[in-house]
């Protein structure tokens, strides 16, 4: 696993520049081969081609009788029943044009036949089958022609496809008993701060519950990054150095929360520097989340250090970390959806603004975004019921109602 970043260290940069630097600094996570029954949810790392034509034979699409259409053209409406053929049986041979073969859906079209008459358009008359009065069949009807879906060797799935139910079906058509997918990265989620106390433990008046680590872990798991280790570490530089060093050596990705600003106890940037993690960026011109830090270790391992305020942490996670992890996994870089503001928003600082919103749909099909600003960047409870946030760029300070803006889901 190696990074390819050529960016120098960047400080107080725009959102777009930060995104590019992070994407450029990400590695490509390794792949692994797994049996097909373990591939669901994985990200495909190889092209999948068709094992055979699909259908691999002329396939009957209706229960009925198989005939030769030239008999219809000659006026024949009554056929001698020459046999029966079911799905999964080798093709019978239709010899005489006056004969028919009783056929089942999914069966191979009998040799010498080219048309199928649905059973509901026929009636039995002893050893003969007669067509319904007034019924006029079409030539080659009710036959799914060989190779009409795709031909042998045709590419069915491209690398970078997440494997869901339909992809599982396609993999079987590719004749794949096993498949190459992205190996799940091992991710450490670390919250730092003496004030943090986990749920279920006694909490003092001067302490708070640790929420960032659980929120980050949940967001990762929701995006199928399930190999996570969650920790809370105190503001002790020696202890932090030891634990971060251990985790950086044993994990593929570190995501820290807290300790990246300008306070006396904000040890994280210096500790990461001492551990040989090269800083790529520190501080992005945005609100919330200005103190965000990103760097790359000696083995190309990415390290994200998010602000400690909960709203800032979640915004940075959704805007930068999750898309970067998806890219490193082989997925295409996701493009944000575009939504329309329900009211005019004014921004007074020279910073990009990430504004929480709830979504709805207009009668004309537009997706509407109703602003739901938080009280502060620590007011994560106000995010309840919101769907994500919109990005309001630095280039403007007024965004009118009805205006289109990019949207990022939590």
Secondary structure, DSSP 4 states (H G I P E B T S, - for coil): ------PPPEEEE-HHHHHHHHHHH-----EEEEEGGG-TT-BB-S-EE-SS-BSSS-EE-SSEEEE-HHHHHTT--EEEEEEEE-TTSPPPB--STTEEEEE-TTPBPPBT--EEEEGGGEEEETTEEEEPTT----TTTTEE-TTSSB-TT-EEE-TT-B--HHHHHHHHHTT-SEEEEEPPPPEEEEEE-TTEE-TTS---TT-EE--HHHHHHHHHHHTT---EEEEEE-S-HHHHHHHHHHHHHH-SEEEEES--SSSTT--HHHHHHHTTPEEEEEEESEES-TT-EEEE-TTS-EEEEE-SSHHHHHHHIIIIIHHHHHHHTTPPPPPPEEEEESS-EE--SSSEEEEEEEEEE-TTSPEEEEE---SSTT-GGGGTT--EEEEE-TT-SEE-TT-EEEEEE-
